[in-house]
Amino acid sequence: MPLTARALLLDMDGTLVNSDAVVERCWRRWAAEQGLDAESVLQIVHGRQGHATMAVLLPDRPVEQNLADNQRMLEWETTDLDGVVPVPGAPAFMASLADLPHALVTSADEGLADARMRAAGLTMPEVRVTAECVGASKPDPEGFLKGAAELGFTPADCVVFEDSEVGIAAGRAAGMRVVGVGPRAAAHAPDAHVRDLEQVRVEALPDGTLRLHISG
């Protein structure tokens, strides 16, 4: 049975934009600086703001140091766009949402979100919730709740598109249904799962309801 919603809340990295190559390069560089095992670091970086990841990896480290490193990380990532491409199906998916209620909810800051969406050739949604807009990173639901409020819908009216464990947890904590996108999402029991956005079609019904057709 198709999922229905009144609005869609979209994560960016791993959901609309494949930025894995950049994320891996930047976090490997940081891990080497800290003397950490890069493979272990890469297991947990997806979905969170950088300083929140650092706090998990180095729990005794001063917050100020994590915030300073987070700023460096954002500068690295914003200028390194090599290999940033749209997730398959993302251009057509975003085009289909042009006149429908949707928002970007990302752990990236506005500069990084703009750079990556532009590099992937995707239209930036008018409504967006970036790192600057929230006091707590995913898996906290704050970003998704703000996105729903800004669009004027209740959490129950929204469906989240996410690729990461913390993002799926944030969507659930917000009281929303979640479509998991890509291989990372499959293990975390989203309400529906797709390989990529080529498997999703959005139908706008006359009463304003959005029907999500998900193909296997």
Secondary structure by P-SEA (a helix, b strand, c coil): ccccccbbbbbcccccccaaaaaaaaaaaaaaaacccccccccccccccaaaaaaaacccccaaaaaaaaaaaaaaaaacccccccccaaaaaaaaacccbbbbbccccaaaaaaaaaaabbbbbcccccccccccccccaaaaaaaaaaaccccccbbbbbccaaaaaaaaaacbbbbbcccccccccccccccccccbbbbbccccbbbbbbcc
